[in-house]
Amino acid sequence: MNTPDAYDAFRRLMPEGYVNEACARIIIRGDKYRPIKYARHIRCPVLLQICDHDTLVSLKSLEETAKILGPRAEVKHYPIGHFDIYTGSGFEKGVLDQIEFFRKHLL
């Protein structure tokens, strides 16, 4: 995560004593992780929660994913950054939308 806001935001999410390290081999696999390659195979409803001011995930890639999923995609936009969905009012709104989605599709 190499955006200006990532370090400080990630630090706020870490519990005390968290060791921020990963094996070097993750670099070898990182460029091969492309979940969008499999989106056309999805046959169930999908909730896409998009943070409009995300500096880590491109809005274009999320819009492309929604397009591939077509009517299976339920898209929710939030006027916040990538890490804002994990705390505070962003978190509360995101969770409420998840609960609504699950009630709609699982009950």
KACOR-V729010 format. One record per residue. SS is DSSP state (H for helix, E for strand, L for the rest). D_LAST is the distance of its C-alpha to the last C-alpha in Angstrom with 1 decimal. Layout:
# KACOR-V729010
ss d_last
SS D_LAST
SS D_LAST
This chain:
# KACOR-V729010
ss d_last
L 37.3
L 40.3
L 39.6
L 41.5
L 38.5
H 37.0
H 39.3
H 39.1
H 35.3
H 34.8
H 37.3
H 35.4
H 32.2
L 34.3
L 34.6
L 38.1
L 39.8
L 37.7
L 39.8
L 39.3
L 40.4
L 39.3
L 41.2
L 43.3
L 41.8
H 38.7
H 40.9
H 41.5
H 37.9
H 36.7
L 37.8
L 36.1
L 32.6
L 31.2
H 27.5
H 27.8
H 29.7
H 26.5
H 24.3
H 25.2
H 23.8
L 20.2
L 17.9
L 14.4
L 13.4
E 15.4
E 15.8
E 19.5
E 20.8
E 24.4
E 27.1
L 29.7
L 32.6
L 31.7
L 35.0
L 33.7
L 31.3
L 32.7
H 30.9
H 32.3
H 30.5
H 27.1
H 27.8
H 28.9
H 25.7
H 23.7
H 26.2
H 25.8
H 22.0
H 22.4
H 19.4
H 17.1
E 18.2
E 16.8
E 19.8
E 20.3
E 23.9
E 25.5
L 29.2
L 29.8
L 31.2
H 29.8
H 30.0
H 29.1
H 25.3
H 25.8
L 27.4
H 27.7
H 26.2
H 25.2
H 23.1
H 21.6
H 20.7
H 19.4
H 17.1
H 15.7
H 15.1
H 13.3
H 11.0
H 10.4
H 10.0
H 7.4
H 5.3
H 6.4
H 6.1
H 3.8
L 0.0
